[in-house]
Amino acid sequence: MAEPLPRPRYEVAHLSEIPPTEITGNWGFTIPGEWKQLRHWFGIREFSANAMVATKAGQEVVHEHSERANDDPGKPGDEELYVVLGGRFRVRLDDEQVEIGPGTLVFVGEPAAVRSFTALEAGATVVAVGTNPGIEFVV
């Protein structure tokens, strides 16, 4: 087995430098706009990280979903932190809806909580990071 490449001490990238992932529907859901898999770009090994960029208003760039464990449905699902970098979103959190803008942080600590982000304007951008607490991350 080949040795893994050495990891850089750090990396810097502007979101515009990271190409969007081709969306083929293989994941069982679609993502309108641009989906940028930050985890793949940086080679992150311990948590998931994605940026979603709306290309027009009305796009649900974070599809309506709840979380479950990656490897064992009997274990807890992801905790997720969403950071709005730009633009405005209507966010569904279970039965509540809120409108949020740049600089807003949304933490979903209960994996079963339903969440979605719908862009209210083109260019609205949200970054999501998450992992299963206490469980080895599975790519």
N, CA, C and O of each residue as an XYZ file, in Angstrom:
556
protein
N       0.847     -1.186      0.000
C       0.000      0.000      0.000
C       0.890      1.246      0.000
O       1.875      1.308      0.735
N       0.544      2.224     -0.815
C       1.335      3.448     -0.928
C       1.189      4.292      0.325
O       0.128      4.332      0.946
N       2.262      4.959      0.681
C       2.236      5.882      1.816
C       1.414      7.106      1.436
O       1.509      7.593      0.309
N       0.602      7.611      2.376
C      -0.158      8.829      2.054
C       0.788     10.010      1.861
O       1.864     10.070      2.456
N       0.365     10.936      1.025
C       1.150     12.145      0.805
C       1.235     12.941      2.101
O       0.283     12.947      2.882
N       2.353     13.610      2.342
C       2.445     14.423      3.555
C       1.418     15.550      3.512
O       1.132     16.115      2.456
N       0.882     15.857      4.663
C      -0.124     16.917      4.747
C       0.562     18.266      4.900
O       1.560     18.378      5.613
N       0.039     19.282      4.243
C       0.621     20.621      4.439
C       0.337     21.114      5.854
O      -0.645     20.712      6.479
N       1.195     21.976      6.340
C       0.975     22.555      7.678
C      -0.288     23.414      7.689
O      -0.978     23.492      8.706
N      -0.588     24.051      6.574
C      -1.808     24.856      6.430
C      -2.044     25.109      4.957
O      -1.152     24.931      4.128
N      -3.267     25.528      4.641
C      -3.622     25.890      3.269
C      -4.530     27.102      3.319
O      -5.281     27.287      4.277
N      -4.462     27.914      2.302
C      -5.309     29.094      2.177
C      -5.955     29.054      0.796
O      -5.271     28.831     -0.203
N      -7.247     29.265      0.738
C      -7.945     29.311     -0.549
C      -9.138     30.249     -0.427
O      -9.785     30.310      0.619
N      -9.418     30.961     -1.475
C     -10.635     31.767     -1.559
C     -11.730     30.864     -2.111
O     -11.461     30.018     -2.963
N     -12.942     31.031     -1.642
C     -14.048     30.186     -2.085
C     -14.177     30.168     -3.605
O     -14.557     29.147     -4.179
N     -13.870     31.273     -4.255
C     -13.975     31.339     -5.718
C     -12.960     30.433     -6.414
O     -13.146     30.098     -7.584
N     -11.898     30.032     -5.726
C     -10.882     29.145     -6.303
C     -11.294     27.678     -6.264
O     -10.720     26.852     -6.973
N     -12.275     27.356     -5.447
C     -12.685     25.967     -5.261
C     -13.788     25.646     -6.259
O     -14.853     26.261     -6.219
N     -13.550     24.696     -7.150
C     -14.555     24.393     -8.174
C     -15.770     23.687     -7.566
O     -15.641     22.943     -6.594
N     -16.944     23.926     -8.142
C     -18.125     23.208     -7.662
C     -18.052     21.734     -8.045
O     -17.452     21.362     -9.054
N     -18.679     20.910     -7.216
C     -18.773     19.475     -7.472
C     -19.851     19.247     -8.516
O     -20.916     19.862     -8.461
N     -19.578     18.368     -9.465
C     -20.602     18.020    -10.443
C     -21.729     17.293     -9.710
O     -21.485     16.331     -8.981
N     -22.934     17.748     -9.906
C     -24.091     17.179     -9.210
C     -24.788     16.207    -10.146
O     -25.382     16.605    -11.149
N     -24.708     14.927     -9.804
C     -25.250     13.889    -10.673
C     -26.514     13.252    -10.118
O     -27.169     12.479    -10.819
N     -26.872     13.557     -8.876
C     -28.036     12.931     -8.265
C     -27.724     11.595     -7.622
O     -28.635     10.921     -7.142
N     -26.459     11.193     -7.597
C     -26.065      9.921     -6.998
C     -26.248      9.876     -5.492
O     -26.194      8.794     -4.907
N     -26.457     10.992     -4.858
C     -26.573     11.046     -3.407
C     -28.008     10.895     -2.929
O     -28.257     10.914     -1.724
N     -28.943     10.747     -3.834
C     -30.339     10.607     -3.447
C     -31.046     11.937     -3.259
O     -32.208     11.968     -2.855
N     -30.367     13.027     -3.544
C     -30.965     14.360     -3.463
C     -30.236     15.238     -4.470
O     -29.157     14.885     -4.947
N     -30.824     16.372     -4.788
C     -30.176     17.315     -5.698
C     -29.831     18.575     -4.930
O     -30.461     18.900     -3.924
N     -28.840     19.269     -5.412
C     -28.442     20.536     -4.813
C     -28.425     21.565     -5.938
O     -27.542     21.524     -6.795
N     -29.387     22.489     -5.950
C     -29.329     23.537     -6.967
C     -28.211     24.512     -6.622
O     -27.748     24.554     -5.482
N     -27.789     25.277     -7.582
C     -26.688     26.205     -7.334
C     -25.367     25.449     -7.388
O     -25.238     24.465     -8.116
N     -24.394     25.909     -6.620
C     -23.075     25.288     -6.606
C     -22.796     24.643     -5.254
O     -23.019     25.243     -4.203
N     -22.302     23.407     -5.304
C     -21.918     22.656     -4.112
C     -20.403     22.509     -4.161
O     -19.863     21.890     -5.078
N     -19.725     23.074     -3.180
C     -18.263     23.028     -3.146
C     -17.846     22.168     -1.954
O     -18.051     22.545     -0.801
N     -17.263     21.017     -2.246
C     -16.879     20.087     -1.191
C     -15.522     20.494     -0.616
O     -14.469     20.096     -1.115
N     -15.575     21.287      0.432
C     -14.369     21.801      1.065
C     -13.531     20.663      1.657
O     -12.302     20.726      1.669
N     -14.204     19.638      2.139
C     -13.500     18.488      2.715
C     -12.564     17.868      1.682
O     -11.414     17.558      1.991
N     -13.051     17.689      0.468
C     -12.215     17.098     -0.583
C     -11.095     18.043     -1.000
O      -9.955     17.617     -1.186
N     -11.421     19.326     -1.145
C     -10.431     20.311     -1.589
C      -9.242     20.339     -0.640
O      -8.092     20.327     -1.079
N      -9.518     20.376      0.662
C      -8.444     20.478      1.651
C      -7.959     19.119      2.158
O      -6.956     19.058      2.868
N      -8.643     18.035      1.811
C      -8.265     16.725      2.321
C      -8.570     16.579      3.804
O      -7.816     15.937      4.535
N      -9.665     17.169      4.249
C     -10.065     17.110      5.663
C     -10.441     15.674      6.006
O     -11.178     15.028      5.261
N      -9.940     15.175      7.129
C     -10.142     13.770      7.487
C     -11.086     13.561      8.668
O     -11.566     12.445      8.867
N     -11.361     14.579      9.442
C     -12.095     14.370     10.691
C     -13.515     14.921     10.712
O     -14.263     14.639     11.648
N     -13.902     15.690      9.716
C     -15.258     16.247      9.694
C     -15.629     16.604      8.267
O     -14.764     16.758      7.404
N     -16.903     16.732      8.035
C     -17.403     17.135      6.732
C     -17.449     18.659      6.658
O     -17.716     19.323      7.659
N     -17.192     19.206      5.487
C     -17.277     20.655      5.281
C     -17.674     20.906      3.830
O     -17.041     20.394      2.906
N     -18.719     21.692      3.641
C     -19.236     22.001      2.310
C     -19.669     23.453      2.255
O     -20.101     24.020      3.259
N     -19.551     24.055      1.075
C     -20.107     25.384      0.830
C     -21.180     25.238     -0.238
O     -20.988     24.543     -1.235
N     -22.306     25.897     -0.020
C     -23.387     25.902     -0.991
C     -23.636     27.353     -1.410
O     -23.818     28.234     -0.570
N     -23.639     27.579     -2.719
C     -23.784     28.920     -3.270
C     -25.004     28.936     -4.185
O     -25.073     28.161     -5.139
N     -25.956     29.805     -3.904
C     -27.148     29.923     -4.752
C     -26.795     30.673     -6.030
O     -26.139     31.714     -5.989
N     -27.232     30.140     -7.155
C     -27.033     30.845     -8.422
C     -28.246     31.699     -8.780
O     -28.193     32.520     -9.696
N     -29.352     31.491     -8.039
C     -30.522     32.359     -8.192
C     -31.369     32.256     -6.929
O     -31.244     31.304     -6.159
N     -32.221     33.238     -6.730
C     -33.112     33.254     -5.561
C     -34.077     32.084     -5.620
O     -34.468     31.645     -6.702
N     -34.458     31.581     -4.457
C     -35.447     30.514     -4.367
C     -34.864     29.114     -4.351
O     -35.602     28.145     -4.173
N     -33.560     28.984     -4.532
C     -32.944     27.654     -4.522
C     -32.786     27.143     -3.083
O     -32.315     27.863     -2.203
N     -33.188     25.898     -2.868
C     -32.994     25.237     -1.573
C     -31.617     24.586     -1.614
O     -31.481     23.421     -1.988
N     -30.581     25.362     -1.218
C     -29.203     24.890     -1.371
C     -28.801     23.892     -0.289
O     -27.873     23.108     -0.486
N     -29.484     23.913      0.838
C     -29.360     22.834      1.834
C     -30.721     22.159      1.838
O     -31.698     22.716      2.340
N     -30.781     20.952      1.275
C     -32.059     20.263      1.125
C     -32.649     19.943      2.500
O     -31.928     19.805      3.488
N     -33.965     19.829      2.535
C     -34.653     19.489      3.786
C     -34.218     18.093      4.215
O     -34.392     17.125      3.475
N     -33.650     17.997      5.415
C     -33.146     16.708      5.884
C     -32.918     16.723      7.398
O     -32.901     17.773      8.040
N     -32.748     15.534      7.928
C     -32.217     15.340      9.276
C     -31.003     14.445      9.101
O     -30.764     13.945      8.002
N     -30.238     14.232     10.152
C     -28.985     13.483     10.046
C     -29.080     12.130     10.730
O     -29.886     11.919     11.636
N     -28.232     11.223     10.270
C     -28.064      9.925     10.922
C     -26.585      9.577     10.827
O     -25.846     10.200     10.064
N     -26.154      8.593     11.592
C     -24.750      8.208     11.586
C     -24.333      7.687     10.216
O     -25.120      7.049      9.518
N     -23.090      7.965      9.840
C     -22.569      7.510      8.553
C     -22.370      5.998      8.511
O     -22.567      5.374      7.469
N     -21.981      5.410      9.641
C     -21.579      4.011      9.608
C     -22.536      3.054     10.307
O     -22.571      1.873      9.965
N     -23.315      3.532     11.279
C     -24.188      2.657     12.070
C     -25.425      3.445     12.468
O     -25.329      4.365     13.281
N     -26.601      3.102     11.905
C     -27.811      3.867     12.217
C     -28.160      3.894     13.701
O     -28.946      4.738     14.130
N     -27.587      2.983     14.496
C     -27.844      2.975     15.933
C     -27.043      4.015     16.687
O     -27.295      4.247     17.870
N     -26.075      4.651     16.025
C     -25.244      5.676     16.661
C     -25.795      7.059     16.306
O     -26.610      7.191     15.393
N     -25.342      8.098     17.036
C     -25.876      9.443     16.757
C     -25.446      9.958     15.395
O     -24.389      9.587     14.883
N     -26.271     10.815     14.815
C     -25.948     11.454     13.544
C     -25.156     12.721     13.761
O     -24.771     13.053     14.882
N     -24.917     13.426     12.661
C     -24.073     14.616     12.694
C     -24.664     15.751     13.523
O     -25.866     16.013     13.502
N     -23.770     16.410     14.251
C     -24.013     17.771     14.702
C     -23.536     18.638     13.536
O     -22.534     18.318     12.896
N     -24.245     19.726     13.258
C     -23.842     20.573     12.142
C     -23.843     22.036     12.542
O     -24.712     22.497     13.284
N     -22.851     22.757     12.035
C     -22.770     24.200     12.201
C     -22.812     24.810     10.807
O     -22.021     24.448      9.936
N     -23.738     25.737     10.604
C     -23.878     26.447      9.338
C     -23.439     27.894      9.562
O     -23.816     28.517     10.554
N     -22.642     28.423      8.634
C     -22.155     29.799      8.714
C     -22.539     30.502      7.422
O     -22.117     30.092      6.340
N     -23.332     31.551      7.527
C     -23.735     32.306      6.334
C     -22.632     33.310      6.012
O     -22.341     34.212      6.798
N     -22.021     33.132      4.830
C     -20.950     34.029      4.398
C     -21.490     35.259      3.691
O     -20.920     36.344      3.808
N     -22.587     35.100      2.955
C     -23.141     36.217      2.213
C     -24.569     35.938      1.798
O     -24.986     34.784      1.703
N     -25.312     36.995      1.553
C     -26.700     36.848      1.125
C     -27.636     36.517      2.275
O     -27.238     36.488      3.440
N     -28.891     36.268      1.918
C     -29.918     35.991      2.926
C     -30.577     34.653      2.618
O     -30.689     34.242      1.463
N     -31.010     33.985      3.687
C     -31.659     32.680      3.589
C     -32.915     32.644      4.446
O     -33.013     33.335      5.460
N     -33.875     31.825      4.021
C     -34.985     31.401      4.869
C     -34.589     29.996      5.323
O     -34.358     29.108      4.503
N     -34.515     29.812      6.625
C     -34.049     28.553      7.193
C     -35.196     27.865      7.893
O     -35.911     28.473      8.689
N     -35.366     26.585      7.590
C     -36.344     25.762      8.315
C     -35.584     24.996      9.382
O     -34.588     24.331      9.095
N     -36.059     25.093     10.611
C     -35.535     24.331     11.746
C     -36.734     23.696     12.420
O     -37.439     24.353     13.187
N     -36.973     22.407     12.136
C     -38.186     21.703     12.548
C     -39.389     22.477     12.040
O     -39.529     22.644     10.829
N     -40.264     22.955     12.920
C     -41.476     23.661     12.485
C     -41.312     25.177     12.456
O     -42.265     25.900     12.169
N     -40.108     25.658     12.752
C     -39.844     27.097     12.785
C     -39.144     27.522     11.504
O     -38.358     26.762     10.938
N     -39.431     28.747     11.042
C     -38.718     29.332      9.911
C     -38.189     30.690     10.333
O     -38.902     31.485     10.945
N     -36.928     30.948      9.997
C     -36.304     32.232     10.319
C     -35.579     32.741      9.086
O     -35.134     31.952      8.252
N     -35.459     34.050      8.968
C     -34.661     34.654      7.905
C     -33.356     35.125      8.518
O     -33.347     35.777      9.563
N     -32.238     34.785      7.851
C     -30.923     35.115      8.383
C     -30.041     35.684      7.285
O     -30.305     35.500      6.097
N     -28.988     36.380      7.701
C     -28.072     36.985      6.750
C     -26.623     36.762      7.109
O     -26.308     35.942      7.972
N     -25.729     37.498      6.444
C     -24.288     37.307      6.603
C     -23.846     37.382      8.068
O     -24.305     38.225      8.839
N     -22.942     36.475      8.417
C     -22.407     36.434      9.765
C     -23.224     35.606     10.734
O     -22.811     35.408     11.876
N     -24.376     35.120     10.300
C     -25.235     34.329     11.181
C     -24.717     32.902     11.262
O     -24.327     32.306     10.257
N     -24.722     32.366     12.477
C     -24.347     30.982     12.735
C     -25.589     30.220     13.169
O     -26.366     30.709     13.989
N     -25.778     29.029     12.624
C     -26.886     28.160     13.020
C     -26.275     26.825     13.423
O     -25.653     26.154     12.600
N     -26.446     26.436     14.682
C     -25.942     25.153     15.168
C     -27.118     24.208     15.351
O     -28.090     24.541     16.029
N     -27.029     23.026     14.742
C     -28.054     21.995     14.897
C     -27.397     20.849     15.660
O     -26.684     20.030     15.081
N     -27.646     20.803     16.966
C     -27.036     19.807     17.830
C     -27.830     18.518     17.936
O     -27.299     17.487     18.350
N     -29.098     18.573     17.562
C     -29.949     17.381     17.590
C     -30.041     16.829     16.167
O     -30.703     17.427     15.319
N     -29.382     15.692     15.893
C     -29.360     15.162     14.534
C     -30.742     14.962     13.917
O     -30.894     15.102     12.704
N     -31.746     14.641     14.720
C     -33.091     14.383     14.184
C     -33.827     15.662     13.795
O     -34.882     15.592     13.164
N     -33.292     16.837     14.161
C     -33.942     18.096     13.804
C     -33.924     18.264     12.284
O     -32.889     18.073     11.645
N     -35.060     18.618     11.718
C     -35.166     18.851     10.278
C     -34.663     20.254      9.993
O     -34.981     21.206     10.705
N     -33.856     20.361      8.918
C     -33.327     21.665      8.547
C     -33.246     21.800      7.035
O     -33.102     20.811      6.316
N     -33.342     23.055      6.558
C     -33.125     23.378      5.147
C     -32.803     24.859      5.049
O     -33.180     25.648      5.915
N     -32.093     25.232      3.971
C     -31.732     26.627      3.715
C     -32.180     26.976      2.305
O     -31.736     26.351      1.341
N     -33.058     27.971      2.173
C     -33.523     28.444      0.872
C     -32.990     29.859      0.665
O     -33.218     30.743      1.490
N     -32.286     30.064     -0.430
C     -31.693     31.367     -0.728
C     -32.772     32.375     -1.072
O     -33.699     32.078     -1.826
N     -32.647     33.557     -0.519
C     -33.571     34.639     -0.837
C     -33.004     35.545     -1.923
O     -33.680     36.456     -2.402
N     -31.745     35.281     -2.310
C     -31.114     36.064     -3.367
C     -29.989     35.252     -4.009
O     -29.419     34.359     -3.383
N     -29.685     35.570     -5.244
C     -28.568     34.926     -5.929
C     -27.279     35.270     -5.206
O     -27.124     36.380     -4.697
N     -26.355     34.322     -5.160
C     -25.069     34.541     -4.508
C     -25.065     34.247     -3.024
O     -24.007     34.259     -2.395
N     -26.233     33.981     -2.450
C     -26.275     33.643     -1.026
C     -25.414     32.395     -0.805
O     -25.525     31.415     -1.542
N     -24.559     32.446      0.215
C     -23.576     31.379      0.437
C     -23.581     30.949      1.887
O     -23.525     31.778      2.795
N     -23.648     29.634      2.097
C     -23.599     29.067      3.445
C     -22.579     27.945      3.465
O     -22.489     27.157      2.523
N     -21.810     27.875      4.544
C     -20.851     26.796      4.753
C     -21.390     25.918      5.871
O     -21.836     26.413      6.906
N     -21.343     24.606      5.652
C     -21.778     23.631      6.655
C     -20.591     22.773      7.067
O     -19.861     22.259      6.219
N     -20.400     22.620      8.379
C     -19.391     21.698      8.908
C     -20.082     20.797      9.911
O     -20.988     21.230     10.623
N     -19.652     19.537      9.969
C     -20.292     18.633     10.910
C     -19.562     17.314     11.022
O     -18.707     16.973     10.205
N     -19.927     16.585     12.063
C     -19.403     15.253     12.287
C     -20.283     14.528     13.290
O     -21.070     15.146     14.007
N     -20.141     13.215     13.332
C     -20.817     12.407     14.346
C     -19.991     12.484     15.623
O     -18.852     12.017     15.631
N     -20.516     13.052     16.698
C     -19.713     13.177     17.912
C     -19.290     11.817     18.466
O     -20.113     10.921     18.650
N     -17.992     11.685     18.727
C     -17.471     10.470     19.332
C     -17.375      9.277     18.418
O     -17.089      8.171     18.876
N     -17.611      9.476     17.109
C     -17.618      8.367     16.161
C     -16.588      8.664     15.077
O     -16.470      9.799     14.614
N     -15.851      7.643     14.680
C     -14.865      7.814     13.633
C     -15.532      8.324     12.363
O     -16.554      7.788     11.936
N     -14.958      9.350     11.765
C     -15.515      9.928     10.546
C     -15.353      8.960      9.394
O     -14.271      8.411      9.188
N     -16.418      8.745      8.640
C     -16.409      7.847      7.491
C     -16.648      8.672      6.243
O     -17.660      9.366      6.138
N     -15.720      8.602      5.291
C     -15.855      9.381      4.048
C     -16.882      8.729      3.162
O     -17.152      9.220      2.066
